[in-house]
Amino acid sequence: MKEKIKVLVIFGGQSGEHEVSVISADSVIKALNIEKYEVHTIGITKEGLWYWGVKPEEWKEQKDQILPHHKQVTLVLNPQDPKFMTVDGSNLPDNGKCDIIFPVMHGPKGEDGTIQGLFEMAGLPYVGSGVLGSSLGMDKDKMKAVFKEAGLPIVPHLTILRNELSINLKEIVENIAIYIGYPCFIKPANLGSSVGISKAENQEQLIMALEYAAKFDRKIVIEKGVKAREIELSVLGNDLTKASVPGEIVPSKEFYDYDAKYIDTGSKLIIPAKLNNIVSKQLQDYAKKAFSAVGASGLGRVDFFVTEDERVFVNEINTMPGFTQISMYPKLWEASGLAYPALLDELIKLGFEKFKDDSNRRLS
């Protein structure tokens, strides 16, 4: 009998998307084929403590409740023998070892390259983008610079630093009115799931939005508002990639913010999106190009704006998109002929493939 692959699913974390991560991990674990995989789990609390044996359903209701069978662990940074060990010295299943990590982590300290760097130092295979792809995928300012360099169409935007607001607020507001105009969207550069994002129709709303976004990040991106449909595509692969059929988001609110994504289920997902073949093909080409531009691997969801006259703008890439039951990433692949369990099989295979490829390079 073939030995099962030991998959360690890590979820939770310190970001504002902690709860979404828990729900995503629950979906992933339930869809992993128990004939193929032996699944272990680590839950990371909002304080940043790691606990082996936490099940997502235990945290969906109890908000990071630590139970007697949860064991606080740390990662041993030994590339020759990577493993987890308990803080109190007690034993772990399989001596704390796994074959591959599936970090179902969203937002800062989970999707931004930090935890990926930890896995790299330990010498552990993992699912998803590496350090560079993850960090570029999280930073909306640098992401747009890379998209622009790759020749991808993006909406006009400006980037400012938080400390500039107290020094040059008047000048900043004037520049935004001149170069971006109203309406505009104000976003923290390094936050996911539309947390901290506001729409401004006038100067008063703009100032409030800038101050609000500054609470979440030192860098703030201001984008021109465009009247457009919100279209998303899923990408799968490492060096060789494929893109799903496009899907359309029809938000229940004015724009697709955190509540519209995860709390208010009134938003509609239209899959496949009603687009002509030329636009669909262009979106698929752009999605793969955006994925490659940031150096992503494994998986990514690329979000677009499509105007009434069929102009296409790349909005952003998400390198660890939501995996909840209502999430676009798995739904788009399902509509493209790849069922959820088979999608997870492919992602794990791609994680091993990337690890093997990286292991073949000389470091000295």
PyMOL commands that set and color helices and strands:
alter all, ss='L'
color gray80, all
select helices_A, chain A and resi 18-31+56-62+93-96+114-122+131-138+140-149+162-179+203-214+258-263+277-293+328-335+340-359
alter helices_A, ss='H'
color red, helices_A
select strands_A, chain A and resi 5-12+37-44+50-52+71-76+83-86+100-104+157-161+184-188+198-200+219-224+228-237+241-243+247-250+268-270+298-307+312-318
alter strands_A, ss='S'
color yellow, strands_A
deselect
rebuild
show_as cartoon
